[in-house]
Structure formats: C-alpha cells, structure tokens
Amino acid sequence: MTFGARMLKTGLAVTLALYVVSWLNLSSPVIAAVASIFAMQPTIYRSWRYLLDQLQTNTLGAVLAMLGGMLFSNEPIAVGLVCILVIMICLKLNMAETIGITLVTVVSVMEASGQWEFALNRFALSLIGIVSAFVINVLVMPPKPKVQYLNQIQETFHQLSLLLRTAVSDEMKEAVFRSEKRKLEDKINSLNDKFKLMEEDQKKLKTPKFSDSRQLVVYKQMLKALRKGYGVLDAVEQHYFQAVVRTPEMNREFDQQLEKLIKFHEHIMLKFDDKLKPNNREAEEFERENDEFLRRMLDRYASERVGVLRLSIVSAEMYEYGHQLERLNRLADHRHTAGDS
C-alpha cells in the first residue's frame, strides 16, 4: 500500500472538522469526523455533487428523524423504521452515496426524541464534516485525474510489454506470469474508473473545449489499446499452449510478431511524450506486416485444418491489437501536426 494524497486529505479533513466543532463548542465531535471521512471524493466535481446531495438528504433525514422522535420517542424499532424510510427515499432520488452519513444524522437526531435544539446540533455536525472534506479537497492538492491517468497508462504499458515479450517464449514462471497478469487486469480496470472520472469532470463541471474532447478520444484509445494487449495475453494463456500443432518455427513467428506489436506500441507512447517524430513509413510498414501476418496464418490454417482453431483465435487477437495500435498512432501523429500539448 502506498501513501497517497487522498489518505493525507482525509486526515486533514477530520482534523479540520474536529477543530471547527471545538471552536463552535459543539458536543459529539465524532459525528463531524465520520462525516468528513465519508465525504472525501476523488474529483472536485464529485465533491461538489456530494455536498449538494448531502444537503438535501441530510435535511430530509433530520426532519423525518425529528418527526419520528416526537411521535415514537427513541424506541429501537422506530429508529429502524425511519432508517428504512430514509434509505428508500435516497435510492428513489438516485443518491445512494449519501445514505451512510444521512443515516448517521437520523440515528443521532432520533436519540434526542424530537428535541429540535439537539437535532439541529447533530445536523450541524454532519454538515461541518461534509464541508470540511470539500474545502480540503479543493484547497489541498486538488485531484488531477488526467495526470494520474497518464502516469498509470505508462506503468500499465510497461507491465504489458514485459508480459507480451515473454508470453510465447514461456520464459517467465507460470505462477509469476499469472500473478502479474492479474495485477495488469486490476490496473486496466482502475484506468477505466479514472477515465470515467475524467469524462464526468469534463462534461458536468464545465463546458468542454474541442481540444479537451479530442484529448478524451486519445485517452480512450490508449485504454482500448491496452485492453486489446491484455486480450492477446489472455488468448495466449487460454489457447496458444493448448494447440498441439505448434512447431518451433511457428513459436518463433508468433514471438517475432508480438515483439513488433509491443515495439510499435512503445514508439506510439514515445510520440505522446514528444520524444519521437511522426513516422509514416514505420506506420505503413507495420500495417502491411500486421495484415500479412494474419493472411499468412489463415493460409496455413486452411492447409492444415486440424488442431488450428486455438491458434486462429490467438492470431485474430494479435491482429486486432495491431489494428487498435494503428488507430492510436494516427491520433498521435495528428496531435503532433495539430500542435496539441
């Protein structure tokens, strides 16, 4: 586990909430601390949206809890019924993320059996925690999903490169290969989540510029290329070594094609880092070799027919990976000629 900005900001939000409660001389500061922990979000938009949603659901929850306390006192069954009602309302309003803190408010308010002064105190504590988390998230190391995304793209690519280069040669220990492949899958899933956050930030927090929308297209294609690379790894593991018709020559041919794929991917990433110039000749040659590889494999499968179905699956995955790299390369070259940063 690595120490990250969100861990630090959560601690700062708890500290700020406790200090504010102390300055206002309010009781039960733990409610504010718990609220600040729940309210820390991965992006500025999420923090703002969470703040607005919590204002609505906490107000509603506090009102229902106060009414329930006045009618039924603080009987356990009454507290449970009000909690169920609040959960149903939050789900109906599509505000499931707010349920946790809202229920803390409900339970703490019903503890007062309908006393509005006590209820107001508990409601204020929850809001102090939520606002503290929002302020810290905005002012202290504000989230930069694009920077985090690009850094993780590079890390994920390096791991994919290592696995693809050793996939067919079978140099890596099987247990290590599977462990690294699982880590790679987790990283790609994490990248998918980060892409959704960037897309959400761009579309809902501000009016996107054309250049920002074009960047999203690039980031999406980067992710798609990595997914296709992972698809090749999966096909090799599931089908390649189970094919009985493999020969040393065929192993060498698949290994060389994988090397070409990962080398081209590497060159594309260097273009995005402004370390390589556009190279139309390399792109054309890669596209021709990618087509020739699949055509060659299909001709071989047509002549042999028996025991080649698994190899045809691997060949198709490798071709599709190459096709997605060609698309990514065109985006990289266009970015260079358009002068995008």
N, C-alpha and C positions, 0 to 999 in steps of 0.2 A: 504494500500500500504506500502511495506517495502522498506527501503533504501538499495539498492544493489550495488555490485561492478561496474556494468555496468553504473549506474547513475553517480557514482563518476568518472569513467574513461571518460565518455562523457564530463563532466565538465572540467576535466584536459586536454582533447584533444582540447577543444575550447580555453582554456587558453593558451596552448602551441602554437596553430595556430595563435592566436592574437599577442603573443609575437614575434613570428618569423616574422610576417608581419611588426610589429613595428620595429624590428631590421633591416629588409631589406628596410624599409622606402617605403613600397608599399601602394597604395591607395585602398579604398574599402575593408577593412579587413573583413567585414561581409560575403563576399563570402567564405573566408577561414573557417570562423566559421561554416557556414552552411554545407560546405563540410565535416568538421570533425564530425559533428553530424550524417550525413548520413552514414559515413564510419565506425562507430563503429560496430564491428561484434561480435557474441557470441563465436567464436573459433579462434585460431591462423590460422588454415588453411583458414577459411572464410576470415579473414583479408588479408592474403597474396593473395588469389584468387581475392578478391575485388580490391586490389591495382593494380594487373596486368591488370584486366579487365578495370579499370578506366583509366589507362594509354592509353589503346587502344582507348576506346570510347571517352575519352576527347580530345585526339589528333585529332581523326576523326571529332568530333563535332566542335572543334576550327577551323579546316581547312575549313569545309563546311560553318561555320558561317562567316569566313573571306571572302570567295569567295562570299557568298550571300550578305554580306555587301558592297563589292566592286561593285557588279552588280546591286543591288536593294536598296542600302543605308540601312537605318534602318526603312523602311516602315513596319507598323504592320503586313500587310498581308504577307510580305516577311519573317518576323520573324516566323510567324505561320507556313508557308510552310516548312521552314528549320527545325523547331522543329518536324514536322510530318515526314520528311525525316529521321531525326536522330533517332526517335523512331522506325521507320520501320527497320532501319539498326541494331539497338541494339537488337530488337526482332529476327531478322534473324540470328544474331550471338549468340543467346541464352544468352544475357547479360542484361536481363530485369532489374536486380537490379541496374544497373549503370545509368539507364535513368534519375533519379532525378538530380544528380549532373551534368551529361552531359548537360542537358537542361539549368541548371543554367549557365554553361560555354557558351553555344550557345547564350542565350539571352544577357549576359553581353558582349560577343565579338561583336555581331551584333550592339550593342549600339554604337560601335566605327566606324561603317560604313566602315569597311575594313581597318582601320589603324593598321598595323601589330604590332607596338610597344604597343598599347593599348590592342590588342588581346593577345599578349604574356604576358602582365601583368595579365590579367584576367585568362589566362590558368595557370599561375604560382600560383595564389591564390588558385585555386581549388586543385592543386597538393599539396600545403602546408597543406591544411586541411586534405586531404586523408592520407598523410604520417604522419602527427601529430597523427591521430587516430590509425594508425598502430603501431607507436612507443610506444604510451601509452598502447595499448592493449597487447603488447609483454612484456614491462618492468614493468608495474604496475599491480599487482595481475592478472597474466595471467590466462585465463579461464581454469578451471579444470572440464570438463563435467562429468568425472567419479565420482568424489567426490560429485558433485551436484546431480548426478543421484541416487547414493546410499542413500544419505540423503533424497531425495524425495521419494524413494522407501519405506523407513521406515515410513515416515509421511503418505504416501498413505495407507500403510498396516494397520497402527493404526486406520485410519478413516474407512477403510473397515471392520476391526474387530468389531468396535463399531456398525456399521450398520447391519452386518450379525447377531451379537448376539442379536439384538433387532428386527430383521425383522419379524420373525414368531410370537414372543411373543407379538408384537404390543404394546410395552411399550413406544416407542417414539411418540411424537406428529406428526401427519401426515405432517403438514407444515414444521416442523423441519426436518423430515426424507427426504422429497423431496428436501429441500434446501441443506442438507448435501450430498445427492446423486448427485445433480448437481455439487457440489464442487468436489466430488470424480471423476466424469466423466472428469471435467476440468483438474484435476491433472494427470489422466491417459493419457489424450491427450497431456499434457505437457511432460510427461515422454516419450511418443512416439517421440516427437520432439527432446528431448535430446538424445534419443538412436540413432536417425538418424545422429545427430551431431557427436556423438562418432564414429559411423560407418564410417562416412565421414572422420573424422580426422585420423582414423587408416588406412584406405585404400588408402588415397590420399596424406597425409602429410609424411608418412614414410612407409617402408616395414614392414608389421606386423609380429611379432613373433608368434610362435604357441601358446604360453601362452596367448598372447593378443587376439588372435582369439578365444581361449577357453573361455576367460573372456566374450567376446561379446555373446557367446552362453548362458552363465549363465545369463547375464543381460537381454537377450531377453526372456529367460524362466521366469525370475522374473516378467517381464512386462506381459507376457502371462497369468501367474497365477493370477495376479491382475485383468486382463481383464475378466477372467473366473469368478472370485469372483464377479465382477460387474455384469456379466451376470446373476448370481444367484439372486442378488438384483433386477435386472430388471424383472426376471421371477416371483419372489415373488410378486412384486408390480402389475404386469400386470395380473397374473393368479391365484396366491395362494388364495387370499381372495375372488376371484370371484367363486371359486369352492364350490358348495353347499353341497358336500358330506363330508366335513371336520367334524371330531369329535375331542373332547378333547384329546383322545388317539393319534390321527394322528398328531395333533398340537405338542404334546409332542415329538413324534417320529421325526418329521422334525426339531424341535428345538434342540433336542439332536444331530442329525446328523450335523447340522450347527455348533454346538459347537465343535464337533470332527474335522470338517474341519478346522475351524479357529485356533484351538489349534495345529493341525499338522502344519499348515502354520506358526504359531508362533514359533514352535520348529525348523523348517527349517531355518527361518530367524536368530535364535539364533546360529545355526550351522555356518552360514556365518559370524557371528560376533565372531566366535571361543569361544563361551560360552557353547556350548553343543557338546558332542562327538557323532559320528555316532551311531545309534541305529537300528540295522537291525530288532530286534524283534518288535519295535514300527512300523516300516515301513511295515513289513509283516502283522501285526495285522490291521493296517489302511487299507491296500489294501484289505484284506479279508472283513472287515466291510463295506468298500465302495461298494464292489461287492454285499455283502449280502443285503445292503440297497436297491439297485436298483432291485435286484431279488425279494425281499420281496414286494416292491411297485408294480412291474409288476404282481406278482401273485395276489395281492389284486385288481389291476385294471382289471385283466382278470375275476375275480369272480364277481365284481360289475358292470363293463361295463358302466353304466350310470353315467354321470357327472364327470368322472375322467380324461378327456382329459387334462384339465388345470393342474391337479396335476402331470400328466405324464411328462409334459413339464418342470415343476419345478424339478422333480426328475432327469430328464436327465441332466439339467444344473448343478445340485449339483454333480452328478456322474462325469461329465466332468471336473468340478473344482477339484474334488478329483484326477482324473487321471493326470491333469497337475501338481498338488502338488507332486504326486509320481515321476514324471519326474524331478521336481525341487529338490526333496530330493535326488535322485540318483546323481545329479550334485553336491549337497552339500557334500555328502559322498565321492564322487570321488575327489573333491577338497581337502578334509581333508587328504585322503590317499596319494594323489599326492604331498602334501605339498605346494600347491599354497598359495600365500598371497593375 
